[in-house]
Amino acid sequence: MATAVELPALSPTMKEGKITKWLKKEGDKVSSGTAIAEVETDKSNLEIEAYDDGVLLKILVPEGSAAPVGSPIAWIGKAGEKVDESAAAKPAAAPAPKQEEKPAEPAKAAAPAAKPAEKPVPATNGRVRASPLAKRIAAENGVDLSSVAGSGPQGRIVKRDVEGAAAKPAAAKARAPVTITRGERIKPEALPISGMRKVISQRLTEVKPGVPHFYLTVELEMDQALKLREEAKAQDTKISVNDIVVKATAIAVRRFPRINQQMDGDKLLQLHNVDVGVAVAIEDGLITPVVRDADQKGLAEINAEVRELAERAKKKALKPEEYSGGSITVSNLGMYGIDDFIAVLNPPQAAILAVGAVTPKPVVRDGQIVIRNMMTVTLSGDHRVIDGAVGAEYLKELRALLEHPLRLLL
């Protein structure tokens, strides 16, 4: 009997997905575990695998179209077997991506840190577990699969893992500049909205008026933090100002657990792990990979983890558990020369920090005007969870940690 291939939920909040490519065509033989299609969600590009042996009898959702989670996108059965055409999925959109989803509702307690896959990742028969597409890409790029960590189900190596190992991420399609002669009027061009941009738009539209925000701003002296960074550099240890901020943010949350609470309907949730989201700008918008148990990690470890997460975020290769949950988010625009700004909350978190650039400024110390490296931090808080006094005490602790960063190491 023919079996419908249903579009699986590839992330906790996924409602629909776009079929970007069919890896098998109608009439091809498939087996359980074979990758048959690539699907684009709002944050990642993932493969769908067959769960039955047989023949791909019918493709219901063409490339470039989207379908809701749980709907049939294809049929697998015996060669020549008839399928129920009335069960065909109705594409949610074609050809524009349509991964619409509601505001994220991550796990009600911080998820444990995802353990990296071991290298190599052997199958039970001694062979490396990898999808057919991953094997083909590896062969084309000379990648040794035994040295690649798999991020697919049960450690299976998939397309994104090989592309990352080959260090050949797909280049963004550059838009050709439009040449305009003086006086010429050109009609505006309608551009498709990416799934990520659509989700960002929906979330902000619902969160900003729906959650009562309040804002607290402090200016911190960062001379000692910069000195710590230079001392680490002299010891061939790479850390950044942002790494120091992430570590201090986490320790301050640990000391003020009220910040680590979230609204859940008519009750409050108290989180116990301290997981810090780090906002990363990518081509389609913004994503916040999470550093799990950041209060327990060293600065060098945080640096390596943030870099690795950010690199995979830009390739849309993060797993859902790597960008969901979290206690608080750090959004740093200092590298863009922004002195100060306010950030919108990342629900269900009750706090987010907007971090500006470190800039030399004249300040008064002991009645004298001196030059110090100053940085502005603004806390946005969910007033349903956090009061202004709690936010002020938290920022006081954050200031103490950043202005005396040796406390981060003790």
Helices and strands as residue ranges (DSSP letters): E 3-6, E 16-22, E 29-30, E 35-40, E 45-49, E 54-59, E 66-68, E 72-77, G 85-87, H 132-141, G 145-147, G 153-155, H 159-165, H 195-210, E 213-221, H 223-234, H 241-255, G 257-260, E 261-264, E 267-270, E 276-278, E 280-282, E 285-287, E 290-291, G 294-296, H 299-314, G 320-322, E 328-332, G 334-336, E 351-355, E 359-365, E 368-382, H 388-403, G 405-409
